[in-house]
Amino acid sequence: MAMEGYTGFLALLLSALLVGFLSVIFTLIWVLHYREGLGRGGTALEFNWHPVLVVTGFVFILGIAIILYRLPWTWKCSKLLMKSIHAGLNTVAAILAIISLVAVFDFHNAKKIPNMYSLHSWVGLTAVIFYILQLLLGFFVFLLPWAPLSVRALLMPIHVYSGLFIFGTVIAAVLMGLTEKLIFALKSPSYSSLPPEGVFTNTLGLLILVFGALIFWIVTRPQWKRPKEPNSVLLQPNGGAPEGVESSMAMNFGNVDKSDSELNNEAAARKRNITLDEAGQRSTM
């Protein structure tokens, strides 16, 4: 099935991939060139893993997972395969996000810095918690064939909305984190004087913002939605019978009515035959 507005979709998709890739590259340049690199042991170098892993996993990979079903080249693939890839990408993003939190807590504990006092930390941890719950919900309800269709139909709108809400929350938390880090780290010259590192990191923030906007635009265009599979059984949103089930039930009822009619006709014919036989017997007597 051809996608409506394919050229526009392809242009936006390539733009999103380019901007997302640049965001990851800019983050690596920032921590390697301006923030002295990556390391471990509770030092500032371990903390630098936090922005790298968040932007790579919680922004770029998560964004790709969100628009995965919109890729027209995957429409011929089975829904189970696409669900597995979608779950795999989200799992990788969740693992990277958790490791990035470990790096922050290790650094804060080693330097005796209080944890969870800023708005950035509150929003970020909230996004991670809800993301893990979202991942578990998707795994047990939509990937595994255990949940009834009525439960899937009820939770699908919530799953879609919460995924977009979490992605937007992540973008907001990242922008707050970049600003907070620059305010704390840039002393001489100060952040307010717009040093090269400040300009570079501000540009990184704009790239992340543009990437998020492109993902939101792609995933909210109805003409780019994955077509329904012909043999799929979908529940009516008002709790009615599944599509295809009502028609099959109607066909069965029609067959039942037809069978009853045939039985009635056969009984009437037998009754007429008996009546004629009795009349013949009386005429011969």
N, C-alpha and C positions, 0 to 999 in steps of 0.2 A: 504494500500500500504506500503510495507516494505521500510525502509530507507536504502540507500546505505551507508556503513561504519558506521553502528549503534553503534558498540562498541567504535569506536573513538569518535563519537559524545557524547556518554554518559560519557566517561572519561573526555572530555573537559568541558561538562556541569557541572558535579560534581565539577571539579576543579574551574570553574568560580564561582559557588555558594559558595564553601568553601572560596575562596580568597575574594570574595565580603563580605561575612559574617564576616570574620576576619578583613576586613577593617573597618566595622562599630564598631566591638568590640574594636579594637585598638583606634579608635577615641574616644569612650566613656572612655576608660582607660586613654587616654592622658588628656582629659579635667577634669576627676574626680580625677585622682591621681596627675598629674603634674600641672594642671591649676586651682585647687581649686574648681572645680565643676560647677554647673549650677545655674542660678538665673535670676533676672530681675531688672528693675529700672535703666537702663543705666549704670550698673556696668560692670566690666570685666567678671563677671559671666554670664551676659546676652550675651555678645559677644561670649562666649563659645558655645552658641546654634548654631552659624554660621557654624563652621566646622561639628558639629554633624548632623545638618539638611542637609547640602550640601552633605556630604558623604552618608548619608542614602537615601535621596531622589534623588538628582541630579546625583549620581553616581550609587548606587546599584539598586534602583528601576528603574531608567531609563535604566540601562543595561538589566534588566530582561524584560522590556517592548520591547526592541529592538529585543531580540531573541525569543519573545513569539511565533511568527508564525513558528519558526523552531522546536518546540517541537512536535515530532511525535504523542504523545498521544492526541494532540488537533486536529489532521487532520480530525477526524471524526466529530468534532464539526462544527456547522454552521459558516459561515464567519461573519455573523452579531454578533454572540456571541463573537467571537475572536476580532472583531473590538471594541466591547463595553469594553472588558477586557483591550485591548491595550490602549484605550482612558482613562479608569479609572486609570490605573497605571501611565500614563503620567500626568493626572490631579493631582494625589497625589504628584508626583515629583515636579510639578510646584508650588503647594501650599507650600510645604516645602521649596523650593528655595526662594519664596517670603518672607516667614517668616524669613528665614535666613538673607535676606537683611535688613529687618526691625530691626533685632537685631544689625546688624553692624551700621546702621545709628543712632539708639538710643544711642549706646555706644559712637560713634564719637561726636555726638551733645552734650551729657552730659559732655564729657571730653574736649570739644572745639578742637577736632582733625579735620583737613580738610578732606572733603570727595572727593572721585574720583580723586585722584592725582597719584595713582600708576598704573603700567601696569596690575597688578592683578585685580584691581577694574574695569579697562576699559574692559579687556577681560571677566571677570565674568559677568558684567552687560550686555555686548553685548550678551553673551550666554543666559542669562535669557530673554532678549527682543526677540531674534530670536526664542527661545524655545516657548514662549507664542504665537508668530505668527504662528509657526509650529503647535502648538496644535489647534489653531482656524482654520487654514487651513484644518487640518485633520478632525476636527469635522464637518465643514460645507460642505466639498467636499466629503469625503470618508465615514463618518458615517451616515449622514443624506441623504436620497434618493432624493436630490434636484438637484444635479449637473448632467448634461448630461454625457454620457459615454465618449464622445470625450474630455471633460474637465478633467475627471478622468485619462484617458489615457495620456493626455499631462502633467499633474501635478504629476503623480505617480513617475517617475524617480527623479524629483526635491524633492519630499517628502522624498524619501529614502535617497538620497545623503545628503540633509540638516540635516536629523536626525542623520546620522553618523558624519557629520561635527560638529554639535552642541555637540554631545557626546565627540568627541575628544577635542573640545574647552574647555569643562567642565573639562576634565582630566588635561589639561594644566593649567587652572586657579587654580585648586585645588593644584597642585604641586607648583605653584608660591606662592599661599597663605600660604602653610605650611612653605616654606622657609622664606617668609617675616615675618611671626609671630615669628619664632625662632630667626631671626636676631634681632627683636625689643625686644623680651621678655628675651632672655638669655644674661645677662650682666656679672654675676659673678657666676659660670664660663661662659665664652663666648661660643657662638655657635662654634667658630673655634676650641675650645679645645675638641670638641666631648663629652659633658657631657651625662649622661644616657638619659635625655630627648631628646637630639638631636639625639642620636642613635635610640631611640624608634620611634621618629617621622619620621626620615628618612626611617625606616623600613615600617612605615605606608604608606609613599609615594610610596615605591616600590610595596607594595601590591595593591595600587590603580592603578598603572601603569600596573601591570600584569593582573589585572581584566579587564582593558580596552582592553589590547591586546587579551585576550581570547574572549571577546565579539566580537571584530572586526573579529577574525578568524572564529568564529562560524557563524556569520551573512553573511560572504562573500563567504562561500563554496556553490557552486551551487547545489551539490548533496544533500544538507540538506535543500533545499528550499521546502516550502509547495507546494504540487501538486495542479495543477489547478483543480477546480471542474468541473465534466463532463458537467453539464448543464449551466456553466457560459458562458456569452457572452463577448468576448474580442474584443477590437478595434485593428485594424491593426496599427502599429506605424507610417505608412506613410500616415495616414489619410483616408485609404480605408474603405470599408464597414466592419462591424463586422464579425468575424468568425461565420459561421452558417447562417448569413444573406444572404451571397452571394449564398450559396448552396440552401437556401429556395427560393431565387429569381430565381435561375436557374430552380428549380423545377416548380415554378409558370409559368415561361416563357415556359417551356416544356409543361405544361398543356394547356397554351394558344395556342401554336403551334398545339398541338394535337387536341384541340377543333376546331381550324380553319380548319385543315385537314379534320376532320369529317364533318364539315359543307360543305366544298367544295365537298366532296364525295357524300353527300346527294343531293346537288344541281345538280351535274352531273347525278346522278341516276334519279332524277325527269325529267331532260331534256331528257334523253334517253327514259323514259317511255312516255313522251309527243310525242316524235318523232315516236315511235312505234304505239301509238294510232292514230296519224294522218295518218301513212302509212296504218293501218288497215282500217280506215274509207275510204281512197281513193280506197282501193282494193274492198270494198263492194259496192261502187257506180257504 
